[in-house]
Amino acid sequence: MYEERAARLDGAVLWTRTAPAPVVSAGPVVPDGCMDLIWADGRLLVAGPDTRPYRPEEAVARYAGLRFAPGDAPRLLGVPARALRDLRIDPAELWGAAPARRLADRIAAAPDPALALEEYALRRAADAAPADPLLRAVTARLGAGRPVAETADALGIGPRRLHRLSLDAFGYGPLTLSRILRLQRALALLRAGVPPAGAAARAGYTDQAHLGRDARALADTTPGAYARAARAQAPDGTSAKRETP
């Protein structure tokens, strides 16, 4: 069962996934412009920004995760997003073995591992520089379907600076981020019951075939298959954001 809720860290989401016994997730994790700090049956992982569907290979019974707002994780984790693109790594590689082990032990001992992750992130945020409002503006404009060049002009930063900023904050350039956020708009519409053709038009695709190509490339599925699986898994329209049903 998958559940998520807003975290106290601005823009972040706490999520959990539990099963009666360890299982390998059925669907691939879909790129969403975010990075996660994940506790999986006692193992701590940092999930970098994805540019392609990620299919877990290990059987896990209990996940707890903190999904950072797009662009927010690098300032809290202390590493540029481009260094973690398409990776799942042990945080010991970022902070050293002892700090990573202490955090993993603290989370394992907590009644609610997700809340323990949240507490850790809040402590990191208190010691870090404030969130850059420019990153939120980039995400908001691209997430609303505004063109990359128009976004750079509107924010007064120029295309080259926008590209450098995006690599460090999101892990890839603004064109890739725009494509990922567009697919997420379409998937949300599909989960809400909008037919594929309507979801494609409302999300900003040229046509349904265009959406189909992106869905296959980024989510390893088709719009129709995604919509059917989402309805079967969650009749109320809710489903995991980062993982296909």
C-alpha positions as CSV (number, residue, x, y, z in Angstrom):
1,M,0.0,0.0,0.0
2,Y,1.3,3.4,-1.0
3,E,0.6,6.6,1.0
4,E,1.9,10.1,0.9
5,R,1.4,13.3,2.8
6,A,2.9,16.8,2.8
7,A,6.1,17.2,4.9
8,R,6.9,20.2,7.2
9,L,9.8,20.9,4.9
10,D,8.5,23.4,2.4
11,G,7.5,21.6,-0.9
12,A,8.6,18.1,0.3
13,V,6.4,15.0,0.5
14,L,6.6,12.1,2.9
15,W,5.7,8.7,1.4
16,T,5.5,5.1,2.5
17,R,5.0,1.8,0.8
18,T,4.3,-1.3,2.7
19,A,3.7,-5.0,1.9
20,P,3.1,-8.1,4.0
21,A,6.4,-9.5,2.8
22,P,9.4,-8.3,0.8
23,V,8.4,-7.9,-2.9
24,V,10.0,-6.4,-5.9
25,S,8.0,-3.4,-7.1
26,A,5.9,-4.2,-10.1
27,G,6.2,-0.9,-12.0
28,P,9.1,1.3,-12.8
29,V,9.8,4.6,-11.0
30,V,8.9,7.5,-13.3
31,P,11.0,10.6,-13.5
32,D,9.4,13.6,-11.8
33,G,12.2,16.2,-11.4
34,C,12.7,15.3,-7.7
35,M,15.3,13.6,-5.5
36,D,14.5,11.4,-2.6
37,L,16.0,10.2,0.7
38,I,14.7,6.6,1.1
39,W,14.7,4.1,4.0
40,A,14.1,0.6,2.6
41,D,14.0,-2.3,5.1
42,G,16.8,-0.7,7.1
43,R,18.9,0.4,4.2
44,L,19.3,4.2,3.5
45,L,19.5,5.4,-0.1
46,V,19.7,8.7,-1.9
47,A,17.7,8.6,-5.2
48,G,19.0,11.0,-7.7
49,P,17.1,12.7,-10.5
50,D,15.9,10.2,-13.1
51,T,16.0,10.7,-16.9
52,R,14.5,7.3,-17.6
53,P,12.3,4.7,-15.9
54,Y,14.0,3.0,-13.0
55,R,12.9,-0.5,-12.2
56,P,13.9,-1.7,-8.6
57,E,15.5,-5.1,-8.4
58,E,15.5,-5.8,-4.7
59,A,12.6,-7.2,-2.7
60,V,11.5,-4.7,0.0
61,A,8.6,-4.9,2.5
62,R,8.7,-1.4,3.9
63,Y,9.7,1.8,2.3
64,A,9.7,5.3,3.9
65,G,10.8,8.3,1.8
66,L,11.2,12.0,1.8
67,R,10.7,13.5,-1.7
68,F,12.3,16.9,-1.9
69,A,10.8,19.7,-3.9
70,P,12.5,19.9,-7.4
71,G,15.9,21.6,-7.0
72,D,15.9,21.5,-3.2
73,A,17.9,18.4,-2.4
74,P,21.3,19.6,-3.5
75,R,21.5,22.4,-0.8
76,L,20.4,19.9,1.9
77,L,22.4,16.9,0.8
78,G,25.6,18.8,-0.1
79,V,26.0,17.5,-3.7
80,P,25.0,18.9,-7.1
81,A,22.1,17.0,-8.6
82,R,24.0,16.3,-11.8
83,A,26.4,14.1,-9.8
84,L,23.5,11.8,-8.8
85,R,21.6,11.6,-12.1
86,D,20.0,8.2,-12.6
87,L,21.7,6.8,-9.5
88,R,20.6,5.2,-6.2
89,I,23.5,5.4,-3.8
90,D,24.4,4.8,-0.2
91,P,24.7,8.2,1.6
92,A,27.9,7.0,3.1
93,E,29.4,8.0,-0.3
94,L,28.2,11.6,0.3
95,W,28.7,12.1,4.1
96,G,31.0,9.3,5.2
97,A,30.2,5.9,6.8
98,A,29.8,7.0,10.4
99,P,27.2,9.8,9.8
100,A,25.2,7.7,7.4
101,R,25.2,4.7,9.8
102,R,24.0,6.9,12.7
103,L,21.2,8.2,10.6
104,A,20.1,4.8,9.4
105,D,20.1,3.5,13.0
106,R,18.1,6.5,14.2
107,I,15.5,5.9,11.4
108,A,15.3,2.1,12.1
109,A,14.7,2.8,15.8
110,A,12.0,5.4,15.2
111,P,8.3,4.4,15.5
112,D,7.7,6.2,12.2
113,P,10.7,6.1,9.8
114,A,9.1,8.7,7.5
115,L,8.9,11.2,10.4
116,A,12.5,10.4,11.3
117,L,13.5,11.3,7.7
118,E,11.5,14.5,8.0
119,E,13.2,15.5,11.3
120,Y,16.6,14.9,9.7
121,A,15.8,17.1,6.7
122,L,14.5,19.8,8.9
123,R,17.7,19.9,10.9
124,R,19.7,20.0,7.7
125,A,17.5,22.8,6.4
126,A,18.1,24.8,9.6
127,D,21.9,24.8,8.9
128,A,21.7,25.3,5.1
129,A,21.3,28.3,3.0
130,P,17.7,29.3,2.3
131,A,16.0,27.8,-0.7
132,D,16.6,29.8,-3.9
133,P,13.4,31.3,-5.0
134,L,14.7,31.3,-8.6
135,L,14.6,27.5,-8.6
136,R,11.0,27.5,-7.5
137,A,10.2,30.1,-10.3
138,V,11.9,27.9,-12.9
139,T,10.0,24.8,-11.7
140,A,6.7,26.7,-11.6
141,R,7.0,28.1,-15.1
142,L,8.2,24.9,-16.8
143,G,5.7,22.9,-14.8
144,A,3.0,25.2,-16.2
145,G,4.2,24.5,-19.7
146,R,6.0,27.7,-20.5
147,P,8.8,27.4,-23.1
148,V,12.4,27.3,-21.9
149,A,13.5,30.4,-23.8
150,E,10.5,32.3,-22.5
151,T,11.3,31.2,-18.9
152,A,14.9,32.3,-19.1
153,D,13.8,35.7,-20.5
154,A,11.1,36.1,-17.9
155,L,13.5,35.4,-15.1
156,G,16.2,37.6,-16.5
157,I,18.9,34.9,-16.4
158,G,19.6,34.0,-20.0
159,P,19.5,30.5,-21.5
160,R,23.1,29.6,-20.6
161,R,22.8,30.5,-17.0
162,L,19.4,28.6,-16.9
163,H,21.1,25.5,-18.3
164,R,24.0,25.6,-15.7
165,L,21.6,26.3,-12.9
166,S,19.4,23.4,-14.0
167,L,22.2,20.9,-14.1
168,D,23.2,21.6,-10.5
169,A,19.7,21.9,-9.1
170,F,17.7,19.4,-11.1
171,G,20.4,17.1,-12.6
172,Y,19.7,17.9,-16.2
173,G,19.0,20.8,-18.5
174,P,15.7,22.8,-18.6
175,L,14.5,21.0,-21.8
176,T,14.7,17.7,-20.0
177,L,13.0,19.1,-16.9
178,S,10.3,20.6,-19.0
179,R,9.7,17.2,-20.7
180,I,9.5,15.4,-17.4
181,L,7.1,17.9,-15.9
182,R,4.9,17.7,-18.9
183,L,4.7,14.0,-18.6
184,Q,3.8,14.3,-14.9
185,R,1.0,16.7,-15.9
186,A,-0.3,14.1,-18.4
187,L,-0.1,11.2,-15.9
188,A,-2.0,13.3,-13.3
189,L,-4.8,13.9,-15.8
190,L,-4.9,10.2,-16.7
191,R,-5.1,9.2,-13.0
192,A,-8.0,11.7,-12.7
193,G,-9.9,9.9,-15.5
194,V,-9.1,12.2,-18.5
195,P,-8.9,10.1,-21.7
196,P,-5.4,10.0,-23.3
197,A,-6.3,12.3,-26.1
198,G,-7.6,14.9,-23.7
199,A,-4.7,14.4,-21.3
200,A,-2.2,15.0,-24.2
201,A,-3.9,18.2,-25.3
202,R,-4.2,19.6,-21.8
203,A,-0.7,18.7,-20.8
204,G,0.8,20.5,-23.8
205,Y,1.6,17.6,-26.2
206,T,1.2,18.1,-30.0
207,D,-1.1,15.0,-30.1
208,Q,-1.8,11.7,-28.4
209,A,1.1,10.0,-30.3
210,H,3.5,12.5,-28.9
211,L,2.3,11.7,-25.4
212,G,2.6,8.0,-26.2
213,R,6.3,8.3,-27.2
214,D,7.2,10.2,-24.0
215,A,5.2,7.7,-21.8
216,R,7.1,4.8,-23.3
217,A,10.5,6.5,-23.0
218,L,10.1,8.0,-19.5
219,A,7.5,5.6,-17.9
220,D,7.9,2.4,-19.8
221,T,4.2,2.3,-20.4
222,T,1.5,3.6,-22.7
223,P,-1.1,6.2,-21.7
224,G,-4.0,3.7,-22.1
225,A,-2.2,1.1,-20.0
226,Y,-1.2,3.6,-17.4
227,A,-4.8,4.8,-17.1
228,R,-6.2,1.3,-16.8
229,A,-3.7,0.3,-14.1
230,A,-4.3,3.5,-12.1
231,R,-8.0,2.9,-12.1
232,A,-7.5,-0.7,-11.0
233,Q,-5.1,0.1,-8.2
234,A,-6.8,3.2,-6.9
235,P,-10.5,3.8,-7.7
236,D,-10.4,7.1,-6.0
237,G,-7.9,8.4,-8.5
238,T,-4.8,8.4,-6.2
239,S,-1.7,6.5,-6.9
240,A,2.1,6.6,-6.4
241,K,3.6,9.7,-8.1
242,R,7.0,8.2,-8.8
243,E,6.0,4.7,-9.6
244,T,3.7,3.4,-12.3
245,P,0.8,1.3,-11.0
